[in-house]
Amino acid sequence: MIPPVAFSDLLRVFARIGFLSFGGPAGQIALMHRELVDERKWIAEEDFLHALNFCHLLPGPEAQQLATWTGWRLHGWRGGLAGGLLFVIPGAVIILALSMLYAVAANLAWVEALFLGVKAAVLAIVVQALLRIAGRALDTGLKRALAVAAFVGLFLLDLPFPLIVLGAGVIGIAVAAVRPDLLALKPSNGDGAVTARPWRSTF
């Protein structure tokens, strides 16, 4: 059982996440996973991945939704509000400072070199984050095959994202009904029925 988390600790950790969340959604989610799941064990791995799946289905920025959910999970509405705000405000302050620097010194060689270096570092962060999350979430051959098929559909065939999500969902439901082991789903009560717990245990 996960022990209670002090609200002051939640504020400190989410402020840290807000200031270090580079690399877009992939890097932000990977940082939250490392801070909240791997290092502090405030959120169970399974619950984090379930919540991430739901956030991907919702409109809007999934990383901020996940930060709000984890805050709510730890400290109710206060935690959700704090998690959402601390995820946004530090980044907004940093962007404001960088934009002011760019506005007054964009023509200086060292400023241009700084931004080029940041671009390269952010790309490395994104790749590392994708590898980290994929290694945890794609734990069966079928899941990896679906991920490859989704990549091909999005980037090579230019299929719409809702169609990819719908297709993957239909395949997942069909496979879960026949061979839940292919999705690493755990049967409940030993009768082979798939446990329908994401929305119950997570929310």
Summary of the structure (lengths in Angstrom):
residues: 203
radius of gyration: 19.5
end to end distance: 16.6
largest distance: 68.6
contacts: 563
relative contact order: 0.11
helix: 78%
strand: 2%
